[in-house]
Structures are given as structure tokens and as C-alpha cells.
Amino acid sequence: MQAALVVGRVTASRKYETLESARLLLIQPMTWEKTPKGDPIVAVDTVGAGSGEFVFWVASRDAAVAMGGTGLADSPPVDAAIVGIVDGVNLQAWTMES
């Protein structure tokens, strides 16, 4: 799982059929210390996250499973899915040492 900040919403006039009812959000990947990491990406929202919320997300096959896919035939075409809203992060000093 990776951390991110919801920075916007994506609208699409046409979507793949399994994504018709899905909300698409623009997320900025972050470190757990809340510093940006890379470029923003589009992720499917599975938990009802809102703008400005700190979330955790999964990628690749895990994202398809989060959308309900169990095999190649029924897996939706997603590369990223938000699977949780972070209420707080408690990092110990030893986790930030290199």
C-alpha cells in the first residue's frame, strides 16, 4: 500500500462499462511523512474519499481486485485504486533512519 493526497476529481463522458458507476480521483502519491513523491495519477475511489484527504492506495492487480475482479474475464481495467482513508500516522524515529 502507498500513501497519497486526493487533489482533484476526474470526469469522463465515456468509460469502460465496468467503470460506469466508479468515481475517478486525481491523487498525488506521497511518502508517509506527507511529502510529494512523483506525479499525480488517476485512481478509482472504492471508499468515498474526498478532496484533501490523506488516503492509501494499491496498484496493478491489487487495484483490479479492490474493484471486485477475481480473474482475467471480470477484472476491470484499473491501475490504481484508493482502498482506505488515513486518520493518522504514527511514525517511530527508527522508521525514518536510512
Steps between C-alpha positions, in 0.01 A plus 500: 500500500608851427399839636349786300311826528176547306556813291208493257223317322505363146189504284459291189214516252562137403644216708561131463176323603631362831604852602165670431407544867858553624634838617837596362725718716830670434749408772849625577716209622670592829744357748355408839667819625264687261750623244412468129649205313470500120222630277124495570306199369136403449360241742160337542341590834365195685449665842336839444810716543475874459717789391795567730482163679811292569432151361673173429483332162609189317620447146492242221323171570415607855305795357293271276428271796392802707242571228364146526699318234582137566637388164600634160142485369343719771788726604438866426775689313642701791859567602436680831225481763450691824429241770506701822489841663784569744391647834852531635858382461729425793858464384768397743845660476662176382267485195653819358865396535684398181 
